Amino acid sequence: MELTKERQDAEIALGGLETLAEPRRAEPWMRPIEHLAAALLVVMIVTVLANVLFRYALHKPLIWGDEVASLSFIWMAMLGAALALDRHEHIRLTVVLPLMPPRLARIAEVGGQVLVAILLARLLPVAVEYAYEESFVRSPALGLPLTWRASALPVGIGLMLLLTVISILRTGEWRIILGTLILAGALTALLIGVKPSLLSIGNWNLPLFLGLFAALLLVCGVPIAFCFALGTLAYLTFASRAPVFVMIGRIDEGMSSLVLLSVPVFVLLGCILDATGMGKAIVNFLASLLGHVKAGMSYVLLGSLFLVSGISGSKVSDMATVAPALFPEMRRRGHSPPEMTAMLATGAAMADTVPPSIVLIVLGSVAGVSIAGLFTSGFAIAMVLLLALAVLARWNARHEDMSGVRRASLGFVGKAALVAAPALVLPFLIRALVGGGVATATEVSTIAVVYAWIAGATLYGGVPRSRILPMLVETAAMSGAILLILGAASAMAWALTQSGFARDLMNFVKDLPGGWISFMLASIVIFLVLGCILEGLPAIVLLAPIMFPIAKSLGINDIHYAMVVVTAMNIGLMAPPIGIGFYIACKIADAPADQVMRSIWPYIGALFVGLLLIAAVPWFSTALL
């Protein structure tokens, strides 16, 4: 896949064992898998579009449409997860490994791969058994055995196991490989021997297996999805009587919600945005409108992130679109690279509540919250944060050099507005269709893709033919990485719930002094920390099923609570020295992280003030509902 330098840097920052090197190309024998995953993505989109056409235009819904879309979706997700592993695009914590001595980092890296191989080898026969058990159930519309669908799990796990073993063998680190296998075998035998004692200590096993063990794997650079899965497997094997078979069922359920079909489609929408230049049209229009005022380019940067986010749904895509277009002029006006990068990072955090935010879609799916309500509220919340950042930007720009800056002519502004209009319409179209209940998030995502494709082809030069297949493959791989995290986190969340942890936590919270205020402050701290460490989606899937019922029992509105935790999580994502998003912004802006770290804290402070306002005043979240 050919990537721009900005996207390559972002992918390196997001994850992969090639943290300090260039990402390698895919295995040649994986090319047919790439084509198959791309074809399944197209089938899924076409099926959803046909559903929309037959339901709303012809008033004859396709009763088999959802089944075909679901079948294509799970296969695309599992093949995409394998592609992401092959391309080293699974999300992982990349901060700690470079700080280790080189030999220790190598041991952690290779040892982590061996543990992933052990995990996949353990899950593969269970997944085969799961697929066989599904053969006794048939789909209601097509009458197909559900094995057709469930077989995606063993196929995807088998491909990932093969790729992992090949990668391990290529390292040539036989002593590390053998040592890890011996150590893992010895620990397994020991834990099996003391299992009765572990069972007797009850929920104290949770911090041991789902906390300490998973955190150690995370520090070693193991992808987040596999950290969750290894922690859950260890807990089920050594500290519970539940069969591992249940884990496969939870992974399947966590990846298979029909609402999640919109995730790969919105990822594809972001790719189309990049390829057609629709985002740049928005940036150019705002620059012509506000570029002549003091702090004008800062306003353009923040406003562009706000509007572009409403099209792409991806922070990486947002930042990679906006930064190259604005940074040269901002630098000429006296803005330092660290300050610009700080504004880029916090602006992306602010914009993550603007629909079509993938985080909001996932949150609505796992917590049972109205996605239409989340989309509607997200605009208002983003406006509060935008205002907080704009006030600080204006103060910092009080000495900005405006010499030689001229106001754009009315004709130039009008021309820029005309060019940007089709792109500007898209985020409001998405919000209106979902918020008005006209169509579901999945249906709207496919409509948005068709709209962007047609508008891009007719007004912005279209997508080059050579980019279509790489774009589809990129979408499948990125979506597979996201959905595997959701599946693994769902399995871990199930383990937490079944252990009684959720019930104990609810009882503890209800006894806290201060009621809902104490719970809200505790939630802010929890999601700030988890946002730093885990990135948004895993934190949401892991804790939303536990925290939202507690919030509801305390009388907190679901939408209000959702806006608070998503905002806290996004601030944590951009907070140094751990936040993954912070390093993505530094890579895209090509700015030294240590210098940006000193400049970003005032902007993090502005976002935190906005967060406290949002938490204290529910009206911001519910006024537009």
Secondary structure, DSSP 8 states (H G I E B T S, - for coil): ----HHHHHHHHHH--S-TTS------GGGHHHHHHHHHHHHHHHHHHHHHHIIIIISS---TTHHHHHHHHHHHHHHHHHHHHHHTT-S----SSGGGS-HHHHHHHHHHHHHHHHHHHHHHHHHHHHHHHHGGG-B-TTT--BTHHHHTHHHHHHHHHHHHHHHHHHHH--HHHHHHHHHHHHHHHHHHHHTHHHHHHTGGGHIIIIIIIIHHHHHHTT--HHHHHHHHHHHHHHHS----THHHHHHHHHHHH-GGGGHHHHHHHHHHHHHHHTHHHHHHHHHHHHHTTSTTHHHHHHHHHHHHHHHHH--HHHHHHHHHHHHHHHHHHTT--HHHHHHHHHHHHHHGGGSSS-HHHHHHHHHHT--HHHHHHHHHHHHHHHHHHHHHHHHHHTTT---TT-----HHHHHHHHHHHHHHHHHHHHHHHHHHTTSS-HHHHHHHHHHHHHHHHHHHS----HHHHHHHHHHHHHHHHHHHHHHHHHHHHHHHHHHTTHHHHHHHHHHTSTTTHHHHHHHHHHHHHHHHHHH-HHHHHHHHHHHHHHHHHHTT--HHHHHHHHHHHHHHHHT-TTT-HHHHHHHHHHT--HHHHHHHHHHHHHHHHHHHHHHHH-THHHHTT-
